[in-house]
Amino acid sequence: MDGPDPIFDVVPMNEKTVTGPLAGMRVLDLSRVLAGPWASQILGDLGATVFKIEQPGAGDDARHWGPPSLDDGTNDAAYFLCCNRNKKSLAIDLAKPQGAELVRRLAASCDIVLENFRVGGLEKYGLDYKSLFTIV
């Protein structure tokens, strides 16, 4: 691929606004629902660049936990918007080999990987701690 990679060479829209003790840190957020998104929200609030991976077509389950929800056609729940602020959302199908490979490439470029799958849930995709540790 020639030129910058749109995912791996992310440049903030306005670098002057990226501040905080974690500015320059990159976080891969594979979490969903509450505890994980809240944790990565705090990392984003502290200046980290957070990449939230969501299921294509459906997104995070919490997108639909309303009311209250946006009245803009998305119906995104206020809860979801609050705990996922300061993140870059990417729709990647982990079950497809291309999607899992993309997540592995992204993980290799991140400082932190955060997930809250059931124990062993990411192993079948090769995205568990043991698998990712070997590429980082």
N, C-alpha and C positions, 0 to 999 in steps of 0.2 A: 504494500500500500504506500503510495507516495503522499507526502504532505503530512500534516498533523492528523492524528487519529482523534475523531470527535469525542471518544469516550476517555481514552487514556491520557490525552494531552489537554485536559480541561483547563481553560483559563477563565477565571471569574470575569463576569461582564464588566465590573468596575473594581479593579484590584484595590482601590483606595478604601472600599467598604469592607474588605475582608480583614477583620481584626480579631483580636482575642488571643488567648494563650495557645489555642490549638490551630491557629491560622497556618496553613501549609500542610496540615495532616490530612490524610485521605482515609475515609471509612467506608467499608463495604457493609451495607445493612441488609442482611437476609432475614431479618426478623419481621414479625407481623403481630397484629392485635394490640397488646398494651405494653408490657414491660420492655421489650426490645425496642420498639419505636420511641418510647419515652426516653430510654437511655441514649439512643442515637440522636434524638432531638436535642438533648443537653450537649452532646458533642458538637452538633451543628451550631447551637447557640454560642458555644465557646470558640467558634471560628473554623472548625474542621469542615472539609468538603465531604458531604455524605451522599453516597450513591445508594438509593433504596431500590431493591429489586422486587418487582411485583409480577404477579401472574398475568400474562397477556389476556386481554379481554375481560378480566374480572378484577384485577388489582387486589389490594389488601382487603380482607373481609371488613375491616373497620370503615372503609369508604362508605358503607351502607348502613352504619349504625346511627340512624337519625330517627326522629328529629332531634335537634334542628339540623337542617341540611341546606345547602346552597340552592337557590332557585334560578340556576343558570343552565339547566339541562343536564348537568353532571350529577346532581343530587348528592355530591360529596358531603359527608357528615362533618359537622363542626368539630367533633371529636377527632376525626381522622386528620383534618387540616391543622389542628392545634399540635398534635404529637408528631406530625410529619413536616413541620415547617423547616425551612433551611435545608431542604434535601433536593437532590436531583433524582427523579423517579425514572426507572428504566423497566420496561416490560420485557422480561426474558423467561422463556420456558425452560426451567431447570431439567425437565424430563427429556428434552431433546439433546442429543450429543453436542450440537452446535451451541445450544444455550449454556450447557454445563461448561463447555470449553471457554466461552466468552466470560463466564463468571470466574473461571480459574485465571484467565488473563487479567481480569479486573482485580482479583484478589492479590495477584503478584505485584500490582502497582499500588496497593493500599497499605497503610500502616496498621490498620485495625480491621478485623473481620468480626462482625457481630451477628449472631443467629440465635433463634430460640425454637428450633425444630425439636420434635421428640427425640430422645436419645437414639442415635443411629439413623435418624431420618434422612440425613444428607449423604450417608455412606453409599447408598445405591446410585447416587449421581457422581460420586467421586469428589464431593464437596465438603466432606467432614474434616475435622481438625487434622487428623493424621495425613490425609491426602493433600490438603492445602499446605501443611507445614513443609512438605517436601519440595514445593515449588517456590516458596517465599524466601 
